[in-house]
Amino acid sequence: MVTKVLFFGAAADAVGERSVEIAELAGSTAEEAIVRLRNAYPLLANQKINISINQEYAPPNAIVDDGDEIAIFTAVSGG
């Protein structure tokens, strides 16, 4: 199955797309998904990125299921 991955902010700039569809992410952990995305889009390797699954922050050990929507975004700070 294909997983929809959304990119926001600097992550979207690094990828050059706002969204992509990637096959065979289901069954991966969030951390494994990030590694796979960094391999596919090397400019992401230079960024501190966060991941959400179905609009909720995901810890590294969260499992990606069929039909999930992943969002990738850079860490944000403010003050």
TIRO-2110 file (N, C-alpha, C; in Angstrom, 1 decimal):
// TIRO-2110
0.8, -1.2, 0.0, N, 1, A
0.0, 0.0, 0.0, CA, 1, A
0.9, 1.2, 0.0, C, 1, A
0.3, 2.3, -0.5, N, 2, A
1.0, 3.6, -0.6, CA, 2, A
0.7, 4.5, 0.6, C, 2, A
1.7, 5.1, 1.2, N, 3, A
1.5, 6.1, 2.3, CA, 3, A
1.7, 7.5, 1.8, C, 3, A
0.7, 8.4, 2.1, N, 4, A
0.9, 9.8, 1.7, CA, 4, A
1.7, 10.5, 2.8, C, 4, A
2.8, 11.2, 2.3, N, 5, A
3.7, 11.9, 3.2, CA, 5, A
3.6, 13.4, 2.8, C, 5, A
3.2, 14.2, 3.8, N, 6, A
3.1, 15.7, 3.6, CA, 6, A
4.4, 16.3, 4.2, C, 6, A
4.9, 17.4, 3.5, N, 7, A
6.0, 18.1, 4.0, CA, 7, A
5.6, 19.6, 4.2, C, 7, A
6.2, 20.1, 5.3, N, 8, A
5.8, 21.5, 5.7, CA, 8, A
7.1, 22.3, 5.9, C, 8, A
7.1, 23.6, 5.7, N, 9, A
8.2, 24.5, 5.9, CA, 9, A
9.4, 24.1, 5.2, C, 9, A
10.6, 24.2, 5.9, N, 10, A
11.9, 23.9, 5.4, CA, 10, A
12.0, 22.5, 4.8, C, 10, A
11.2, 21.6, 5.4, N, 11, A
11.2, 20.2, 4.9, CA, 11, A
10.6, 20.2, 3.5, C, 11, A
9.6, 20.9, 3.2, N, 12, A
9.0, 21.0, 1.9, CA, 12, A
10.0, 21.6, 0.9, C, 12, A
10.7, 22.6, 1.4, N, 13, A
11.7, 23.3, 0.5, CA, 13, A
12.8, 22.3, 0.2, C, 13, A
13.3, 21.5, 1.1, N, 14, A
14.3, 20.5, 0.9, CA, 14, A
13.9, 19.4, -0.1, C, 14, A
12.7, 19.0, 0.0, N, 15, A
12.2, 17.9, -0.9, CA, 15, A
11.8, 18.5, -2.2, C, 15, A
11.3, 19.7, -2.2, N, 16, A
10.8, 20.3, -3.5, CA, 16, A
9.4, 19.9, -3.8, C, 16, A
8.7, 19.4, -2.9, N, 17, A
7.3, 18.9, -3.0, CA, 17, A
6.6, 19.2, -1.7, C, 17, A
5.3, 19.4, -1.8, N, 18, A
4.5, 19.5, -0.6, CA, 18, A
3.9, 18.1, -0.1, C, 18, A
3.9, 17.2, -1.1, N, 19, A
3.4, 15.8, -0.7, CA, 19, A
3.9, 14.8, -1.7, C, 19, A
4.1, 13.6, -1.2, N, 20, A
4.5, 12.5, -2.1, CA, 20, A
3.8, 11.3, -1.6, C, 20, A
3.8, 10.2, -2.4, N, 21, A
3.3, 8.9, -2.0, CA, 21, A
4.4, 7.9, -2.1, C, 21, A
4.6, 7.2, -1.0, N, 22, A
5.7, 6.2, -0.9, CA, 22, A
5.1, 4.9, -0.6, C, 22, A
5.6, 3.9, -1.4, N, 23, A
5.1, 2.5, -1.2, CA, 23, A
5.9, 1.8, -0.1, C, 23, A
5.2, 0.9, 0.6, N, 24, A
5.8, 0.0, 1.6, CA, 24, A
6.4, 0.7, 2.8, C, 24, A
5.8, 1.8, 3.3, N, 25, A
6.2, 2.3, 4.6, CA, 25, A
5.4, 1.6, 5.7, C, 25, A
4.3, 1.0, 5.4, N, 26, A
3.5, 0.4, 6.4, CA, 26, A
4.3, -0.7, 7.1, C, 26, A
4.2, -0.8, 8.4, N, 27, A
5.0, -1.7, 9.2, CA, 27, A
6.3, -1.2, 9.7, C, 27, A
6.7, 0.0, 9.1, N, 28, A
7.9, 0.7, 9.6, CA, 28, A
7.6, 1.4, 10.9, C, 28, A
8.7, 1.7, 11.6, N, 29, A
8.5, 2.6, 12.7, CA, 29, A
8.6, 4.0, 12.2, C, 29, A
8.3, 5.0, 13.0, N, 30, A
8.4, 6.4, 12.6, CA, 30, A
9.9, 6.7, 12.3, C, 30, A
10.8, 6.2, 13.2, N, 31, A
12.2, 6.4, 13.0, CA, 31, A
12.7, 5.8, 11.7, C, 31, A
12.2, 4.6, 11.3, N, 32, A
12.6, 4.0, 10.1, CA, 32, A
12.1, 4.8, 8.9, C, 32, A
10.9, 5.3, 9.0, N, 33, A
10.3, 6.1, 7.9, CA, 33, A
11.2, 7.4, 7.7, C, 33, A
11.6, 8.0, 8.8, N, 34, A
12.5, 9.2, 8.7, CA, 34, A
13.8, 8.8, 8.0, C, 34, A
14.4, 7.7, 8.3, N, 35, A
15.6, 7.2, 7.7, CA, 35, A
15.4, 7.0, 6.2, C, 35, A
14.3, 6.4, 5.9, N, 36, A
14.0, 6.1, 4.4, CA, 36, A
13.8, 7.4, 3.7, C, 36, A
13.1, 8.4, 4.3, N, 37, A
12.9, 9.7, 3.7, CA, 37, A
14.2, 10.5, 3.5, C, 37, A
15.0, 10.4, 4.5, N, 38, A
16.3, 11.1, 4.4, CA, 38, A
17.2, 10.4, 3.3, C, 38, A
17.1, 9.1, 3.1, N, 39, A
17.8, 8.5, 2.0, CA, 39, A
17.2, 8.9, 0.6, C, 39, A
15.9, 9.0, 0.5, N, 40, A
15.3, 9.4, -0.7, CA, 40, A
15.5, 10.9, -1.0, C, 40, A
15.6, 11.7, 0.0, N, 41, A
15.7, 13.2, -0.1, CA, 41, A
16.9, 13.7, 0.8, C, 41, A
18.1, 13.6, 0.3, N, 42, A
19.3, 13.9, 1.1, CA, 42, A
19.3, 15.2, 1.7, C, 42, A
18.6, 16.2, 1.2, N, 43, A
18.7, 17.6, 1.9, CA, 43, A
17.9, 17.5, 3.2, C, 43, A
17.1, 16.5, 3.5, N, 44, A
16.5, 16.4, 4.8, CA, 44, A
17.5, 16.0, 5.8, C, 44, A
18.6, 15.4, 5.4, N, 45, A
19.6, 15.0, 6.4, CA, 45, A
20.2, 16.1, 7.2, C, 45, A
20.2, 17.3, 6.6, N, 46, A
20.7, 18.5, 7.3, CA, 46, A
19.8, 19.1, 8.3, C, 46, A
18.6, 18.6, 8.4, N, 47, A
17.5, 19.2, 9.2, CA, 47, A
17.1, 18.4, 10.4, C, 47, A
16.8, 19.1, 11.5, N, 48, A
16.1, 18.4, 12.6, CA, 48, A
14.7, 18.3, 12.3, C, 48, A
14.2, 17.1, 12.0, N, 49, A
12.8, 17.0, 11.6, CA, 49, A
12.0, 16.2, 12.6, C, 49, A
10.7, 16.5, 12.6, N, 50, A
9.7, 15.8, 13.4, CA, 50, A
8.7, 15.1, 12.5, C, 50, A
8.0, 14.2, 13.1, N, 51, A
7.1, 13.4, 12.3, CA, 51, A
5.8, 13.3, 13.1, C, 51, A
4.7, 13.4, 12.3, N, 52, A
3.4, 13.1, 12.9, CA, 52, A
2.7, 12.0, 12.1, C, 52, A
1.9, 11.2, 12.7, N, 53, A
1.1, 10.2, 12.0, CA, 53, A
-0.3, 10.4, 12.3, C, 53, A
-1.1, 10.6, 11.3, N, 54, A
-2.5, 11.0, 11.4, CA, 54, A
-2.7, 12.1, 12.4, C, 54, A
-1.9, 13.2, 12.1, N, 55, A
-2.1, 14.5, 12.8, CA, 55, A
-1.8, 14.4, 14.3, C, 55, A
-0.9, 13.5, 14.7, N, 56, A
-0.5, 13.4, 16.1, CA, 56, A
1.0, 13.2, 16.1, C, 56, A
1.7, 13.9, 17.0, N, 57, A
3.2, 13.7, 17.1, CA, 57, A
3.4, 12.2, 17.3, C, 57, A
4.5, 11.7, 16.6, N, 58, A
4.8, 10.3, 16.7, CA, 58, A
6.1, 10.1, 17.4, C, 58, A
6.2, 9.2, 18.4, N, 59, A
7.5, 8.9, 19.0, CA, 59, A
8.3, 8.0, 18.0, C, 59, A
9.6, 7.8, 18.2, N, 60, A
10.3, 7.0, 17.2, CA, 60, A
9.9, 5.6, 17.0, C, 60, A
9.2, 5.0, 18.0, N, 61, A
8.8, 3.6, 17.9, CA, 61, A
7.4, 3.5, 17.4, C, 61, A
6.7, 4.5, 17.1, N, 62, A
5.3, 4.5, 16.6, CA, 62, A
5.3, 3.7, 15.2, C, 62, A
4.3, 2.9, 15.0, N, 63, A
4.2, 2.1, 13.8, CA, 63, A
3.4, 2.8, 12.8, C, 63, A
3.8, 2.8, 11.5, N, 64, A
3.1, 3.3, 10.4, CA, 64, A
2.2, 2.2, 9.9, C, 64, A
0.9, 2.4, 9.9, N, 65, A
-0.1, 1.4, 9.4, CA, 65, A
-0.6, 1.8, 8.0, C, 65, A
-1.1, 0.8, 7.3, N, 66, A
-1.7, 1.0, 6.0, CA, 66, A
-2.7, 2.2, 6.1, C, 66, A
-2.6, 3.1, 5.1, N, 67, A
-3.6, 4.2, 5.1, CA, 67, A
-3.3, 5.4, 6.0, C, 67, A
-2.2, 5.3, 6.8, N, 68, A
-1.8, 6.4, 7.6, CA, 68, A
-1.3, 7.6, 6.7, C, 68, A
-1.5, 8.8, 7.3, N, 69, A
-0.9, 10.0, 6.7, CA, 69, A
0.2, 10.5, 7.5, C, 69, A
1.3, 10.7, 7.0, N, 70, A
2.5, 11.1, 7.7, CA, 70, A
2.8, 12.6, 7.3, C, 70, A
3.2, 13.4, 8.3, N, 71, A
3.6, 14.7, 8.1, CA, 71, A
5.0, 14.9, 8.6, C, 71, A
5.8, 15.6, 7.8, N, 72, A
7.2, 15.8, 8.1, CA, 72, A
7.4, 17.3, 8.2, C, 72, A
8.0, 17.8, 9.3, N, 73, A
8.2, 19.2, 9.5, CA, 73, A
9.4, 19.5, 10.3, C, 73, A
10.0, 20.6, 10.2, N, 74, A
11.2, 20.9, 10.9, CA, 74, A
10.8, 21.4, 12.3, C, 74, A
11.8, 21.3, 13.2, N, 75, A
11.6, 21.7, 14.6, CA, 75, A
11.4, 23.2, 14.6, C, 75, A
10.6, 23.7, 15.4, N, 76, A
10.2, 25.2, 15.4, CA, 76, A
10.6, 25.7, 16.8, C, 76, A
11.2, 26.8, 16.8, N, 77, A
11.5, 27.5, 18.1, CA, 77, A
11.0, 28.9, 18.0, C, 77, A
10.8, 29.5, 19.1, N, 78, A
10.3, 30.8, 19.2, CA, 78, A
10.6, 31.5, 20.5, C, 78, A
10.2, 32.7, 20.6, N, 79, A
10.5, 33.3, 21.9, CA, 79, A
9.9, 34.6, 22.1, C, 79, A
END
